[in-house]
C-alpha cells in the first residue's frame, strides 16, 4: 500500500492531471493561428466550459471514488442504464479511432529525436516497401508493445504517465523561461509583437462569426481529456478522498498555463514573420517554434552561429522526446481506461466471462487482446489497402468528432439530478445558491451544443456535404450499435434472472 500511495502522491497526481489535459501542441497551434487574439476564446472556453465541467467532474469523482464505472456509472445512476451504455459506447468508439491515428503519428517525434528531421514524408529506405507500409508495420509493433505494457498492470501506465508529466513540465518551463528571457532581452519588441498579432488577425476574414465559432471549438477541445483521467480515481489509493480537490487545483493550473503561454509566445516572437514562412505548417509547428526560440535565446546571450544552431536543435529534440513519451503514455492510458469503463464498469451480465476475465495483474487481458487485434486490423487495412480504405478511415475519423462530445453533454445534463440525489453526501458543502448547479450544467451543455452545431453548420455553408453527413451519421451509427448491444444485454439479464 505504501508503494501505491507513493506512486499516487498529491504532487504526482496534479502533474498527471495537468499534463493529460494541457496540450503543448494546442498552445502553439493557437498562437500560430490567432496570436494574442486567441486569448478571448480561451477565456470563454475556460469560463463557460472547462472550469464548470471541472467542478462537475470533481463532484462525480468524490461520490464514485471507489467505482470503476467512470462515465457509465455517473450516467446510469442519474439518468438511465440505456442512456449510460450508449454514451459510454460512443465515448469508447471515439477513443478507439483516435488510438489508430496516434499509433501512426508516433514516428514523427521519434524521427525528429533521432535524426533532427521528419523522415515520415520521404521515400522508404526499404525496397518494394512504401513509407506508408513501413509506418504501418512499425505501428503494429507499437500496438503489440502497448498491449504488453498495459497487460503488466496499471502501475506501468501510472509510471509512464508520471514520466510524461515530468518531461512536459520541463518542456513548458523551458518554453516559458525562454520566451521570458526574450522579453527581458528585447523589451522594445514586446508591445510591437503583441499588437502585430492582434491587428494582423483582425484585418483578415477570420473576423467573421463562422470563423470565430471555429476557433471557439478549437479552444474547447484544447481542454479535453479530464473525463478520461477522472476514471482512474479508484486506483489512487489514499488520494481518493482528495482527488476531487486535486482536479480543481489542476484545472486552475491548466488555465494559467494556456494564458501565460499565449502571452509569452505572442510577445517573444514576431507573428507576422512566422506567417510568411511557407515551410511552417501544423505538423512541424511545435518543433520549429522551439527551434526558433532556442536560437534566439542563445543569440541574445551572445552565442555564436554554431552555438545558436546547437541550442535550437537541443530544444527541437527535447520537444520530440517529450511528445514521444507523451504519446506512449497517452496511448497506454486510453488503451486501458475507456475499455475498462465499458467492460468492467458495466453490469457483469453484459459481457461473456472470458471478456471480463482478469490476469494475475488484475487486467482484463482478453478484452485488451481483442481490442489490440482490431486496431492492428484497421492499421493493416489503411497501410496496405487502397485509397478507398484510406478515405473510409478519414470519414470514420470525422464521424467520431461529435461522438466524443455527446457524452460530455450528457454528463453536464445529468449533474442537476446528481446534485439532488447526493447533495448531503458530497464532501464540498452544498451550494448556497440553489440555481448554481443548473447554471453550471447549462453553461457546459450550451457550449458543447454550440460546438456540435458549428461542426455541422460549417461544412454545410462550405458545401462540403459529404463531410457534414459523416459528422451527422457518425453518432447515429455508433449509437445504433450501442443501442443494439444494450438490447441484447438487457434481454440476457432478464433470462439470467
For each residue, the residues with C-beta under 8 A, 3 or more apart:
1: 4 5 237
2: 5 6
3: 6 7
4: 1 7 8 155 237
5: 1 2 8 9 237 238 239
6: 2 3 9
7: 3 4 12 155 158 159 162 237
8: 4 5 12 13 158 235 236 237 239
9: 5 6 12 13 239
10: 13 14 239 242 246
11: 14 15
12: 7 8 9 15 16 162 165
13: 8 9 10 16 17 236 239 243 246 250
14: 10 11 17 18 246 249 250 253
15: 11 12 18 19 162 165 166 169
16: 12 13 19 20 158 161 162 165 229
17: 13 14 20 21 226 229 246 247 250
18: 14 15 21 22 165 169 250 253 254 257
19: 15 16 22 164 165 168 169 326
20: 16 17 161 165 225 226 228 229 330 333
21: 17 18 223 224 225 226 229 250 251 254
22: 18 19 27 168 172 254 257 258
23: 26 27 222
24: 27 28 168 171 172 175 286 319 322 323
25: 28 29 285 286 323
26: 23 29 30 218 221 222
27: 22 23 24 30 31 222 257 258 261 262 265
28: 24 25 31 32 265 285 286 289
29: 25 26 32 33 218 282 285
30: 26 27 33 34 38 42 218 219 222 258 262
31: 27 28 34 35 38 261 262 265 266 271 289
32: 28 29 274 280 282 285 289
33: 29 30 38 215 218
34: 30 31 37 38 41 197 201 206 215
35: 31 38 196 197 198 200 201 266 271
36: 39 194 197 198 262 263 266
37: 34 40 197 198 201 202
38: 30 31 33 34 35 41 42 215 219 262
39: 36 42 43 259 262 263
40: 37 43 44
41: 34 38 44 45 212 215 216 218 219
42: 30 38 39 45 46 219 222 255 258 259 262
43: 39 40 46 47 259
44: 40 41 47 48 216 219
45: 41 42 48 49 50 216 219 220 222 223 447
46: 42 43 49 50 51 223 255 258
47: 43 44 51
48: 44 45 52 443 444 446 447
49: 45 46 52 53 220 223 443 444 447 448
50: 45 46 53 54 220 223 226 251 254 255
51: 46 47 54 55 251 252 255
52: 48 49 55 56 412 439 440 443 444
53: 49 50 56 57 223 226 408 411 412 444
54: 50 51 57 58 226 247 248 251
55: 51 52 58 59 248 440
56: 52 53 59 60 411 412 415 440 441 444
57: 53 54 60 61 226 227 230 247 411
58: 54 55 61 62 243 244 245 247 248 428
59: 55 56 62 63 244 415 418 419 422 426 428
60: 56 57 63 64 74 230 411 418
61: 57 58 64 65 230 233 243 244 247
62: 58 59 65 243 244 426 427 428
63: 59 60 418 422 425 426
64: 60 61 67 69 70 73 74 77 233
65: 61 62 233 234 240 241 243 244
66: 234 240
67: 64 70 73 234 345
68: 231 234 340 341 344 345
69: 64 72 73 74 76 341 344 345 346
70: 64 67 73 74 88 227 230 231 337 340 341 345
71: 74 75 84 87 88 91 227 231 341 407 411
72: 69 75 76 84 85 87 88 341 342 345 346
73: 64 67 69 70 76 77 84 345
74: 60 64 69 70 71 77 78 84 411 414 418
75: 71 72 78 79 80 83 84 87 88 407 410 411 414
76: 69 72 73 79 80 81 83 84 85
77: 64 73 74 418 421
78: 74 75 414 415 417 418 421
79: 75 76 83 84 410 413 414 417
80: 75 76 83 84
81: 76 84 85 347 486
82: 85 86 483 486 490
83: 75 76 79 80 86 87 410
84: 71 72 73 74 75 76 79 80 81 87 88
85: 72 76 81 82 88 89 346 350 482 485 486 489
86: 82 83 89 90 479 482 483 486
87: 71 72 75 83 84 90 91 406 407 410
88: 70 71 72 75 84 85 91 92 341 342 345 346 407 482
89: 85 86 92 93 342 478 479 481 482 485
90: 86 87 93 94 403 404 406 407 475 478 479 482
91: 71 87 88 94 95 227 338 341 403 404 407
92: 88 89 95 96 338 339 341 342
93: 89 90 96 97 400 403 478
94: 90 91 97 98 400 401 403 404
95: 91 92 98 99 228 334 338 404
96: 92 93 99 100 338 371 374 375
97: 93 94 100 101 396 397 399 400
98: 94 95 101 102 334 400
99: 95 96 102 103 331 334 335 375
100: 96 97 103 104 375 378 379 382 393
101: 97 98 104 105 397
102: 98 99 105 106 327 330 331
103: 99 100 106 139 142 143 146 331 375 379
104: 100 101 107 135 136 139 379 382
105: 101 102 108 327
106: 102 103 109 110 138 139 142 324 327 328 331
107: 104 110 111 120 135 138 139
108: 105 111 112 118 120 283
109: 106 112 113 319 320 321 323 324 327
110: 106 107 113 114 320 324
111: 107 108 114 115 117 118 119 120
112: 108 109 115 116 117 118 287 316 317 319 320
113: 109 110 317 320 321 324
114: 110 111
115: 111 112 119
116: 112 313 316 317
117: 111 112
118: 108 111 112 121 283 284
119: 111 115 122
120: 107 108 111 131 135
121: 118 131
122: 119 131
123: 131
124: 129 130 131 133 134
125:
126: 129 134
127:
128:
129: 124 126 133 134 137
130: 124 133 134
131: 120 121 122 123 124 134 135
132: 135 136 382 383
133: 124 129 130 136 137 383 384
134: 124 126 129 130 131 137 138
135: 104 107 120 131 132 138 139 383
136: 104 132 133 139 140 379 380 382 383 384
137: 129 133 134 140 141 383
138: 106 107 134 135 141 142
139: 103 104 106 107 135 136 142 143 379 383
140: 136 137 143 144 376 379 380
141: 137 138 144 145
142: 103 106 138 139 145 146 331
143: 103 139 140 146 147 372 375 376 379
144: 140 141 147 148 372 376
145: 141 142 148 149
146: 103 142 143 149 150 328 331 332 335 372
147: 143 144 150 151 335 368 369 372
148: 144 145 151 152
149: 145 146 152 156 157 160 332
150: 146 147 156 157 332 335 336 363 368
151: 147 148 359 361 363 365 368
152: 148 149 156 361 363
153: 156 157 361 362 363
154: 157 158 232 235 336 361 362 363
155: 4 7 158 159
156: 149 150 152 153 159 160 332
157: 149 150 153 154 160 161 329 332 333 336
158: 7 8 16 154 155 161 162 235
159: 7 155 156 162 163
160: 149 156 157 163 164 325 328 329 332 333
161: 16 20 157 158 164 165 329 332 333
162: 7 12 15 16 158 159 165 166
163: 159 160 166 167 325 329
164: 19 160 161 167 168 322 325 326 328 329 330
165: 12 15 16 18 19 20 161 162 168 169
166: 15 162 163 169 170
167: 163 164 170 171 321 322 325 326
168: 19 22 24 164 165 171 172 322 326
169: 15 18 19 165 166 172 173
170: 166 167 173 174 318 322
171: 24 167 168 174 175 318 319 322
172: 22 24 168 169 175 176 257 261
173: 169 170 176 177
174: 170 171 177 178 315 318
175: 24 171 172 178 179 261 264 290 293
176: 172 173 179 180 260 261 264
177: 173 174 180 181
178: 174 175 181 182 268 293 294 297 315
179: 175 176 182 183 264 265 267 268 269 293
180: 176 177 183 184 264 268
181: 177 178 184 185 297 300 301
182: 178 179 185 186 267 268 269 293 296 297 300
183: 179 180 186 187 190 264 267 268
184: 180 181 187
185: 181 182 297 300 301
186: 182 183 189 190 300
187: 183 184 190
188: 191 192
189: 186 192 193 267 270
190: 183 186 187 193 194 267 268
191: 188 194 195
192: 188 189 195 196
193: 189 190 196 197 266 267 268 269 270 271
194: 36 190 191 197 198 266 267
195: 191 192 198 199
196: 35 192 193 199 200 270 271 272
197: 34 35 36 37 193 194 200 201 266 271 272
198: 35 36 37 194 195 201 202
199: 195 196 202 203
200: 35 196 197 203 204 271 272 275
201: 34 35 37 197 198 204 206 207
202: 37 198 199 207
203: 199 200 207
204: 200 201 207
205: 208 211
206: 34 201 211 212 215
207: 201 202 203 204 211 212
208: 205 211 212
209: 212 213
210: 213 214 454 457 458 461
211: 205 206 207 208 214 215
212: 41 206 207 208 209 215 216
213: 209 210 216 217 450 454 457 458
214: 210 211 217 218 454 458
215: 33 34 38 41 206 211 212 218 219
216: 41 44 45 212 213 219 220 450 451 454
217: 213 214 220 221 451 454 455
218: 26 29 30 33 41 214 215 221 222
219: 30 38 41 42 44 45 215 216 222 223
220: 45 49 50 216 217 223 224 447 448 451
221: 26 217 218 224
222: 23 26 27 30 42 45 218 219 258
223: 21 45 46 49 50 53 219 220 226 254
224: 21 220 221 404
225: 20 21 228 229
226: 17 20 21 50 53 54 57 223 229 230 247 251
227: 57 70 71 91 230 231 407 408 411
228: 20 95 225 231 333 334 337 338
229: 16 17 20 21 225 226 232 333
230: 57 60 61 70 226 227 233 247
231: 68 70 71 227 228 337 338 340 341
232: 154 229 235 236 333 337
233: 61 64 65 230 236 240 243
234: 65 66 67 68 240
235: 8 154 158 232
236: 8 13 232 233 239 240 243
237: 1 4 5 7 8 240
238: 5 241
239: 5 8 9 10 13 236 242 243 246
240: 65 66 233 234 236 237 243
241: 65 238 427
242: 10 239 245 246
243: 13 58 61 62 65 233 236 239 240 246 247
244: 58 59 61 62 65 247 248 427 428
245: 58 242 248 249
246: 10 13 14 17 239 242 243 249 250
247: 17 54 57 58 61 226 230 243 244 250 251
248: 54 55 58 244 245 251 252
249: 14 245 246 252 253
250: 13 14 17 18 21 246 247 253 254
251: 21 50 51 54 226 247 248 254 255
252: 51 248 249 255 256
253: 14 18 249 250 256 257
254: 18 21 22 50 223 250 251 257 258
255: 42 46 50 51 251 252 258 259
256: 252 253 259 260
257: 18 22 27 172 253 254 260 261
258: 22 27 30 42 46 222 254 255 261 262
259: 39 42 43 255 256 262 263
260: 176 256 257 263 264
261: 27 31 172 175 176 257 258 264 265
262: 27 30 31 36 38 39 42 258 259 265 266
263: 36 39 259 260 266 267
264: 175 176 179 180 183 260 261 267 268
265: 27 28 31 179 261 262 268 269 289
266: 31 35 36 193 194 197 262 263 269 271
267: 179 182 183 189 190 193 194 263 264
268: 178 179 180 182 183 190 193 264 265 293 296
269: 179 182 193 265 266 273 274 289 292 293 296
270: 189 193 196 273 274
271: 31 35 193 196 197 200 266 274 275
272: 196 197 200 275 276
273: 269 270 276 277
274: 32 269 270 271 277 280 289
275: 200 271 272
276: 272 273
277: 273 274 280 288
278:
279: 284 288
280: 32 274 277 284 285 288
281: 284 285
282: 29 32 285
283: 108 118
284: 118 279 280 281 287 288
285: 25 28 29 32 280 281 282 288 289
286: 24 25 28 289 290 319 323
287: 112 284 290 291 316 319 320
288: 277 279 280 284 285 291 292
289: 28 31 32 265 269 274 285 286 292 293
290: 175 286 287 293 294 312 315 316 318 319
291: 287 288 294 295 312 313 315 316
292: 269 288 289 295 296 312
293: 175 178 179 182 268 269 289 290 296 297 315
294: 178 290 291 297 298 308 311 312 313 314 315 316
295: 291 292 298 299 308 309 311 312
296: 182 268 269 292 293 299 300
297: 178 181 182 185 293 294 300 301 311
298: 294 295 301 303 307 308 310 311 312
299: 295 296 302 303 308
300: 181 182 185 186 296 297
301: 181 185 297 298
302: 299
303: 298 299 307 308 311
304: 307 308
305: 308 309
306: 309 310
307: 298 303 304 310 311
308: 294 295 298 299 303 304 305 311 312
309: 295 305 306 312 313
310: 298 306 307 313 314
311: 294 295 297 298 303 307 308 314 315
312: 290 291 292 294 295 298 308 309 315 316
313: 116 291 294 309 310 316 317
314: 294 310 311 317 318
315: 174 178 290 291 293 294 311 312 318 319
316: 112 116 287 290 291 294 312 313 319 320
317: 112 113 116 313 314 320 321
318: 170 171 174 290 314 315 321 322
319: 24 109 112 171 286 287 290 315 316 322 323
320: 109 110 112 113 287 316 317 323 324
321: 109 113 167 317 318 324 325
322: 24 164 167 168 170 171 318 319 325 326
323: 24 25 109 286 319 320 326 327
324: 106 109 110 113 320 321 327 328
325: 160 163 164 167 321 322 328 329
326: 19 164 167 168 322 323 329 330
327: 102 105 106 109 323 324 330 331
328: 106 146 160 164 324 325 331 332
329: 157 160 161 163 164 325 326 332 333
330: 20 102 164 326 327 333 334
331: 99 102 103 106 142 146 327 328 334 335
332: 146 149 150 156 157 160 161 328 329 335 336
333: 20 157 160 161 228 229 232 329 330 336 337
334: 95 98 99 228 330 331 337 338
335: 99 146 147 150 331 332 339 368 371 372
336: 150 154 157 332 333 339 340 363 368
337: 70 228 231 232 333 334 340 341
338: 91 92 95 96 228 231 334 341 342
339: 92 335 336 342 343 364 367 368 371
340: 68 70 231 336 337 343 344 345 364
341: 68 69 70 71 72 88 91 92 231 337 338 344 345
342: 72 88 89 92 338 339 345 346
343: 339 340 346 351 355 356 364 367
344: 68 69 340 341 356 364
345: 67 68 69 70 72 73 88 340 341 342
346: 69 72 85 88 342 343 350 351 489
347: 81 350 489 493
348: 351 356
349: 489 492 493 496
350: 85 346 347 489 492
351: 343 346 348 355 356 367
352: 355 356
353: 356 357
354: 357 366
355: 343 351 352 364 366 367 370
356: 343 344 348 351 352 353 364 367
357: 353 354 364 365 366
358: 361 362 363 364 365
359: 151 362 363 364 365
360:
361: 151 152 153 154 358
362: 153 154 358 359
363: 150 151 152 153 154 336 358 359 368
364: 339 340 343 344 355 356 357 358 359 367 368
365: 151 357 358 359 368 369
366: 354 355 357 369 370
367: 339 343 351 355 356 364 370 371
368: 147 150 151 335 336 339 363 364 365 371 372
369: 147 365 366 372 373
370: 355 366 367 373 374
371: 96 335 339 367 368 374 375
372: 143 144 146 147 335 368 369 375 376
373: 369 370 376 377
374: 96 370 371 377 378
375: 96 99 100 103 143 371 372 378 379
376: 140 143 144 372 373 379 380
377: 373 374 380 381
378: 100 374 375 381 382 393
379: 100 103 104 136 139 140 143 375 376 382 383
380: 136 140 376 377 383 384 385
381: 377 378 384 385 389 393
382: 100 104 132 136 378 379 385 389 390 393
383: 132 133 135 136 137 139 379 380
384: 133 136 380 381
385: 380 381 382 388 389 390
386: 389 390
387: 390 391
388: 385 391 392
389: 381 382 385 386 392 393
390: 382 385 386 387 393 394
391: 387 388 394 395
392: 388 389 395 396
393: 100 378 381 382 389 390 396 397
394: 390 391 397 398
395: 391 392 398 399 466 470
396: 97 392 393 399 400 474
397: 97 101 393 394 400 401
398: 394 395 401 467 470 471 474
399: 97 395 396 402 403 470 471 473 474 475 477 478
400: 93 94 97 98 396 397 403 404 474 478
401: 94 397 398 404 405 455 471 474
402: 399 405 406 452 455 456 471 472 474 475
403: 90 91 93 94 399 400 406 474 475 478
404: 90 91 94 95 224 400 401 407 408
405: 401 402 408 409 448 451 452
406: 87 90 402 403 409 410 452 475
407: 71 75 87 88 90 91 227 404 410 411
408: 53 227 404 405 411 412 444 448
409: 405 406 412 413 444 445 448 449 452
410: 75 79 83 87 406 407 413 414
411: 53 56 57 60 71 74 75 227 407 408 414 415
412: 52 53 56 408 409 415 440 441 444 445 448
413: 79 409 410 416 441 445
414: 74 75 78 79 410 411 417 418
415: 56 59 78 411 412 418 419 437 440 441
416: 413 419 420 437 438 441
417: 78 79 414 420 421
418: 59 60 63 74 77 78 414 415 421 422
419: 59 415 416 422 423 431 437
420: 416 417 423
421: 77 78 417 418
422: 59 63 418 419 425 426
423: 419 420 426 430
424: 430
425: 63 422
426: 59 62 63 422 423 430
427: 62 241 244
428: 58 59 62 244
429:
430: 423 424 426
431: 419 434 436 437
432: 436
433: 436
434: 431 437
435: 438 439
436: 431 432 433 439 440
437: 415 416 419 431 434 440 441
438: 416 435 441 442
439: 52 435 436 442 443
440: 52 55 56 412 415 436 437 443 444
441: 56 412 413 415 416 437 438 444 445
442: 438 439 445 446
443: 48 49 52 439 440 446 447
444: 48 49 52 53 56 408 409 412 440 441 447 448
445: 409 412 413 441 442 448 449
446: 48 442 443 449 450
447: 45 48 49 220 443 444 450 451
448: 49 220 405 408 409 412 444 445 451 452
449: 409 445 446 452 453
450: 213 216 446 447 453 454
451: 216 217 220 405 447 448 454 455
452: 402 405 406 409 448 449 455 456
453: 449 450 456 457
454: 210 213 214 216 217 450 451 457 458
455: 217 401 402 451 452 458 459 471
456: 402 452 453 459 460 468 471 472
457: 210 213 453 454 460 461
458: 210 213 214 454 455 461 462
459: 455 456 462 464 465 467 468 471
460: 456 457 463 464 465 468
461: 210 457 458
462: 458 459
463: 460
464: 459 460 467 468
465: 459 460 468 469
466: 395 469 470
467: 398 459 464 470 471
468: 456 459 460 464 465 471 472
469: 465 466 472 473
470: 395 398 399 466 467 473 474
471: 398 399 401 402 455 456 459 467 468 474
472: 402 456 468 469 475 476
473: 399 469 470 476 477
474: 396 398 399 400 401 402 403 470 471 477 478
475: 90 399 402 403 406 472 478 479
476: 472 473 479 480
477: 399 473 474 480 481
478: 89 90 93 399 400 403 474 475 481 482
479: 86 89 90 475 476 482 483
480: 476 477 483 484
481: 89 477 478 484 485
482: 85 86 88 89 90 478 479 485 486
483: 82 86 479 480 486 487
484: 480 481 487 488
485: 85 89 481 482 488 489
486: 81 82 85 86 482 483 489 490
487: 483 484 490 491
488: 484 485 491 492
489: 85 346 347 349 350 485 486 492 493
490: 82 486 487 493 494
491: 487 488 494 495
492: 349 350 488 489 495 496
493: 347 349 489 490 496 497
494: 490 491 497
495: 491 492
496: 349 492 493
497: 493 494
